[in-house]
Amino acid sequence: MPGACRIVFGLALGAACAWALPASAQDAPAPLKLRPPKLLTTDDMEEAGYLPGYRQYSGLGMSPYTPLVPGLPGGFTPGFAAPMPQEDWTFTFSGFMSASLEVSIAERENPQPGQAKTVLHTLPVIIDEYNSFTSTNARPGNWVNLNFSYGNDVVTSSISINTYNPSGPTNFWQIGSQYFINNMFLHFSVPELEGFRIGWTVGYFTNNYGALGQYGGGLYTHAITGGPQGVGETLVIERDIGGGVTVVFEDGLMGNAGGKAPNEIVQGGGDEGDPEWASSLTHHAHLGFIKAGATTLQAQVHYMNTWAQDDRLQRNPSLNPNETPADLPTTREVNEAHVQDGRLTVLGFDAKMISQTYGVLGVGMAYIDGKYSFPLRGVTTFGGEPERLTNSWWGVSTGGTGTLLLGGISYTFSVARFLLSPEPFSGRAPDIVVTTGFDFGRTTSAEPTYNGRLRYKGGIDALYTVLPWLGFGLRFDGVVPSSKVPEQTYYVLAPRILFKTDWGSRENITLGYVKWFFGSESHLDGLSQRASEEIDDSMFTLNFNMWF
């Protein structure tokens, strides 16, 4: 009960009692004592259950439940993976939804009678696309995430259903949007043994490492290191070593479930050849140190190695006349007449400071080395899957061979938390939250266009929550897709208005506007390189989201 309400209630109750007591009792009334409210001084709840935003999760990566979608306006990302300590078998349900109306605006070059000068496009025709370096999270996007778990404090079975195209049927350009059963895994928590705490996850799931925010990617959603996805296992071992420091070790082996289809399976019209994706395996290992306290410090190193030894991709017309021509002209990234075994190695480092007073600071770096990695599947990096790494970072003629050195920083600061420190901020008052960040990547490649190319982007976002139901935000980003072509540089300005039902409500409605200021040669990333004159330079968005 708020303090003012408690005082009014206490005075009213005291007056009522005084009126009801005999006169002798009224001569010496007992003083009214108000019990001060109990303040939560530490983020420590014994039985949190599933509480979005509460982060006690064994492991160095993000939870498999974390939605792999663009950050919401303002960089908001709900937290997942709160523990379920109940000894009894328990069924839990949680989820997240985001639905967006996105309308980009352009002008018709030669309007005819009965045609408006202004044209509206939905789906929008814009430069921002998910998992691309040119993305600045200008479009909030669509996502539905439903999580189901059943288990106890020893073993839990989890299933998630996901889609980024919440509609009845899929359409022709989003055939793969309905993930349906996206994750299905078992998690075992071994009773503590000689100070060691052990967790083991087995099944089909996604790991993600190198996130620079407290619960997500920070200003930009790309995880610096990335992670594997597929069927396999991840073992987590942690132990307290004194001084409030915990050491955590992870190791896992994953195999992708999207390997090559049998040769006799007809794809589409039957004349474009078989799928070119190899069945791949990923081994990953991680070591981290976490120091708990008023300010939590984390530092961790990562290693991932993805490789394939699949003979089904190679075509041999001498043995099978149907495999003519041997090298398909539609796949410039790979020579089907001689498919070399691909390999992709990722080394990463990241560190975070999480402070109630000074905010959240995350820094990270990674090094990616690819050798004929284009056909690989089951791994995602800062630059995307090996297909996008090839098309957007190294060039199609390399076949996925090249290196990428990258780094990033993200910092989030709350004015109210700083001013109220050391007292905790409940969130039920006006606040200004500022998030800023910077990412860069430098490539080496056999293609001169990409060799030595530096790409970088930076931005700042501010959200001023004025009332329990109202907030105003503004974001600015600058993107340099290529240091070799300054004319590709562009800038993004995105104001927004946020509506909620209360200070701490789990839903919000955001009305936003995005304006791009393109260079003369700005274009989409990768192979689909529409020029700036073919991309709309402004967009209105209306986003509805809720987590539960």
N, C-alpha and C positions, 0 to 999 in steps of 0.2 A: 504494500500500500504506500503511495507517495507520502512524503512527510507532512505536507499541508493537509491532506485528507485525514491522516492519522490524528493530527492535532484537533481538527474540527470534530471528528468522531469521538475523541477522548473527552473534549469539553462537553459535548452533548450528552454523552453517557454519564459524566460526573454530575451534571445538572439534574438528570433524571433520577439518579440515585439519591441525591440530596433532597429532592422533593418527596421521595417515597419514605425516607427515614424519619424516625421520631425526632422531636426537637432536641432532646438530650444528645442524640448522636450527631446532630448538625452543629453542635457547639464547637467540636474539634474535628473538622473534616481531615481525612488523610490526604497528604499531598499527592498530586497526580504525577506519576512518573511514566514517561514515554520511553519505550525500548528502542534504542537506535537500530536502524536497518542493518541487516547483515550484508556486508560487502564481499563480493567474490574477488579475492586478491590474486588467485592463480587460475590458470586455464587447466583445471584438473577436476574431472567429473568421473566418479567411480563407475557409474553405469549410464553412459551417455546414450547407448543404443545407436540408432542412426540419426545423428544430429548434423545436418549440413553446416559446414564451416568449422566443425570441431576436428582438429587434426591430431589424432594419435593413431599412427599407422606404422607397423613395422616394415621397414624397407627404405631404400634410397630413391626409388622411382615414384611416379604418380600411381594412384590406385587404378586397377583395371576398369573401375566404374567411371573414371573421369571422361566426360564427353570430348571427343576429338573434333571440336568445332571451333569456329572463331570466337574470340572473347566477346562478351556482351558490351553494349555501350558503356564506356567508363572503365573497361577492363575488368568488370565484375565476373568472377568465376566461383560457382558454388563448390564447397569442400565436400569430399566424400571419404569413405573408409573409416568412419568411427567404429570402435570395437563393439562387439556384442558379447559381454561377459557372462550372460546367463548360462547356468549349468543345464537347464532344461532345454529340450528341443523347441526351437522358436522359429516361426515364419515371419519374415519381414519383407516389406515392399517399399520401394523408394523410386524416385524418378526426377526427370527434368524435361521441360518442354520449352521450345522457342519457335514462334511463328512470326514471319515477317512479310509485310507487303513492301515491295521495293519497286519504285517506278523511276526510271531514268528519263531524262528530258533532252531533246535535240530539236533542230530546226530542219524542216524539209527544204531541199535546195530549190526546187522548182514546183511550188504548189499549183495545182490545177483547180479549176472551178469546183467547189464542193469539198476542197481539201484544206485543212488547217495548216498554218505555217508551223506551229509547234506540234511535235509528235511525242508520244508517250510510249515507252517500252517496258514491258514487264513480261518475262524476265528482263532485268536490266542489261544493257549493252555497256559494260564498264570494264575498267582495267583491273579492278580488284577481284581476285579469285583465290579461293581457299588453298592453302599450302603452297602458295607462290611467293617468291621474294618480293614481288611488287604489291603484295597485299598489305594494307594498313588497318585491317579490321573495320573498314568503312561500312561494310554490309554485315548486319548481325546474323543473317542466315536463318535457316530452319533446322530444327533438330528435335527428335523425340527419343527419350532414353527411359526405359522401364527396367528396373532391377528387382529381381526376386531372389531371396535367400532363405534357406532352411538349414538349421544346424544348431550346434551348441558351442561351448567354449573350446572344444577339441577339434571338431570338423564341421565345415559349413559348405554347402553346395550353392552355387550362385549362377544365375542365368540373366542375361540382359537382352532386350529387344530394342533395336535402334533403326532409325531412318533419318535421312536429311531431306526427304521429299514426302512430307505427310499428306498423302492424297490417296484416293481409291486405287487406281492403277498407276504403275510407273509409266512414264512417257518415253518417247523414242530416244531422247538425249540423256535420260537418267535411268537407263535400264538397270544399273547396278546400285541404285539408291536405296532399295529396300533391303537392309542388312538382315532383317528378321532376327534370328538367333545370332547375335554378334559376339557374345562371350558366354562360355559355359565351362565352369571350372570348380574344382574342390580346393579348399584351403584347410590345411592341417596346422594346428598349434600344439607343438610338443610341450609337455610339462617341463618347467625349468629344471635343468640338469647341471649341477656344479657351476651355477651362475650363468649358464648359457641359455638363451631363449631362441628357439628354433621354429620357423614357420616354413611351410612347404605348399606351394601352389601348383596344381597340375590340371591340365585340360586345355581348352582353347581360350586364349586371352591375349591382351596387349600389354606390354610394358613400355614405359616412356621415361627417359632420364634426361636431366639437364634443364628442367623447368626453373625459371628464374623468379617466379612469383611465389607467394606463400602457398597458394593452392593451385595455381596454374602457371601459364607461361610468362606472365608479367604484361608489359605494354604490348609486346608481340607474342603470338601464341606458339611460335616455333620453339620446340625444345632443342637446346643446343646440341645434345648428343643424339637424341632419337631413341629408337627402341625396336625390338622384334615383335612380330605378331604371328600367331599360328598355334599349332598344337605342340605342347611340351611341358616343361616344368621350370620353376624358379625356386631355389632354396635360399632362405634368409637366415643368417646366424648373427645374433647380436649379444654383446656382453658389456656390462659396466666395468670400467677399468680404473675408477677412482676420480675424485675431483669433479664429479658431475659429468664426466665424459663417457660416452657410449661408443663403442666401435661396432660397425655393421659391415658384414660381408654378404654379398649376393653372387649366385652363380646359377646359370640356366642354360638349357638347350631347347631350341624351338625349331620345328619344321613347318614350312608353309603348306597350306592346303589348297594352293592355287597353281599347281604344277601343270605340265603339258597334258592336253587332252589326247585320247587315243587317235591315231591317224585316220581311222575310218569314220570319225564323227564329222558330219557335215556342218560347217559353220556358215550361217547366213545363206548367201547364194551358192556357196560351195566352191567359189573360184578365187578366194583371197588367201588360201593357205591355212595351215593349222596355227593355233596359238603359239606364240614364241616364248612363253614364260617357262623357265626351268624350275624343277622342284629343288628348293633350296633349304639349307640348314643354317642356323645361326647359333653360335656359342657366345654368351656374354657373361662378363664378370665385373664386379664393382666393389669398391672399398670406400667406406666413409666414416667420418668421425662427427659426432653430434655432442655439443656441450649445452646442457639445459641450464636454465636460470631465468632471471628477469629478461635477459637478452639471450636468445638461442642462437648458437653459432653452428653452422654445418659446412663441411668440406668433403668432397668425394671425387674419386677418379673412376673412369669407365672404360671398358674395353668391349668391342663387339666385332665379330668376324663372321661374315656371311659368305657361303660358297655353294657351288653347284657342280655336280659331276653327272650330268644327265645326257645320255646318248640319243634321246628321242628327238632333239631339236634339229639334228643334222639330216639333210636330204641327200639321197644318193640315187640319181636317175639310172645308173648302170644296174642297180639291183631292183629298183622299183621305177618303171617308166612313168608312173603317175606323178612322181616327184620331179617334174620338169616345169620351169627351170630349177636348177639346184639352188641358186641364190635368188630369192624373191625380190623383185624390184620395189615392192611396197614397204619393205623393212630395211631402210638405209642404215639402221644402227647395228645390224648383225648380218654376217655372211653365213647363210644356211649351208653352204657347201663346205664350210670349215668352222664349226662352232667351238670356240675355245672355252674351257672351263672358267667361269667367272668367279671373281672374289671381290669383296668389299670389306675394308677394315676401318673401324672408327675408334679413335682415342679421344676421350673427353675429360674435362675437369670443370667443376662448378662449385661455388661457395655462396652461402647465404647468411645474412644477419636478419633475425626477426626480433624486433624490439617494440614493446608497447609504446614507448615514448618516441623513438626516432624512425619507426616505420620498418619497411622490408626492403633490403638491398640484396640483389642477386647479380653475380658475375659468372661468366663461363666462357670456355674456349673448347674447340674441338678440331681434330684433324681427320679428314676423310681421304682414303686412298682406294681408288677403284681400278680394277684390271678386268676388262671385258665384262663389266658388271651389268650391262643393259638388261639381259634376260632374267636377272635375279628378282625374287619376290620374297615377301615375308619380313622386310625390314624397312623402316622409315627413318630418314635422317633430317637434319636441318634443311637440306636441299630437296627433300622429298624422297620418293622411292627411286631406285636406280634408273628407271625410265625417265623421270623428270631430271635427275642429276645429269643424265646424258644429254637430253634435249635443251635444258636451260643453263647448264653450267659448263659442260665440256665440249659439246658439239656432237652432232649425229655421226660424223665420220669416225669418231674415236671408239665407238662401240661400248662406251662406258668406262674408258680409261682416262685417268686424270687424278688430280689432287685438289682438295678444297680446305683451306685454312680459314676458320671463322671464329667469331667471338661476339659476345653480347653483354649488355648490362641493363638492369631494370631496377627502378627505385620507386616505392610508393610511400607517401607521407600523409598523415592525417593531422590537420591543424588542431582539432579538438583533443585528440589523444595527447599531443605534445603539451597543450596548455593545461590540461588536467593532471598530468603526470605529477606524482606517482600514483594518484588515485586512478582506478580503471575507468574507461569511458564506456557507458552502457549502450551508446548508439542512439539514445532517445533524446537527441538534441541536434541543433544545426551543426554542420561540419563541412569542411572543405577537404577533399581528398585529391591529391595531385600524384599522377604517375608519369614518369618519364623513362625513356629507354633509347638504346642505340644498338644496332646490329651491323656486322660487316662480314664479307666473305671475299677471299682472294683465291683465284684458280690458277692451276697450271694445266695445260692441255696441248695436244698436238695441233689443234686448230688455232691459227694466229689470232682470229677474232676473240677467242676466249682466253688465250694464254696470257697470264699476267693481268687479267682484268680484275678490278676491284669494284665490288658492289657494296653500298652501305645505305642505311636509312636511319632516321632518328625522329623522335616526336615527343610531344607532351600532351597530357590529358588532365583536365581539371573538372571536378564535379562538386558543385555547391548545393548541398541539401538544405533548403531554406525552411520548409515546413514538413510535418510528418508525411504529407502526401505530394510534395512538390520539390523538384530539384532542377538545376540548370547545369549543363555541361558544355565544354568546348574542347576540341581536339585539333592539333596541327601536326602534320607530318611532312618531312622532306625525303624523297626517294631518289637515289642515284643508281639506276640499274647498270650503268657501265661507265667506268672512269675513262674509257677510250672514246666514248661518244657523249659529250656533255649535253647534246641536244635531246637526249632521252630523259634528262632530269625533269621531275615534276613535283608539285606540292599539293597537299590536300588540307582543306579546312572543313571541319564538321561540327557545327553547333547542334544541340539537342535539348529537349525538355523531357524530364522524367516524372512519371506519376506513380504513386503507390497508395496503399490504403493506410499505412502506418509506418513509423520509423523503422521497425524491424520486420516488416512484412516480407514474405518470400516471393512476392510477385512484383513486377513493374511493367509499365507501359511506356515506351519511349518513342517520341516523335522526333525525327532527325532530318537533317539536310546535309548533303555532301557536295562540295565543289572541288573539282580537280583543275589545277592550272598546269596544262601540259606543255612540254617542250615540242619543238618542231618534229622530232623523231620519236616521241614516246609511243610505245606499243605494248601489246600483251606479251607476257613472258612465254618462252618455249616456242614450239612449232607454230602455234596459232597466233602469228604476229600481225594482228590487225593494227594498222597505223592509227595515229591519234585522230585523224579526221573521220575514222570509222568507229570511234569510241565516244560515247556520250560523256559530257564533262560535268554533269550535275545529276543529282538523284535525291528523291524524297524517300524516307523509310518510316514505317510504322511497325514497331516490334512489340510482341506480347510474350512474356516468359514467366515461368514459375518453377520452383524446385520444391520437392516434397519428400 
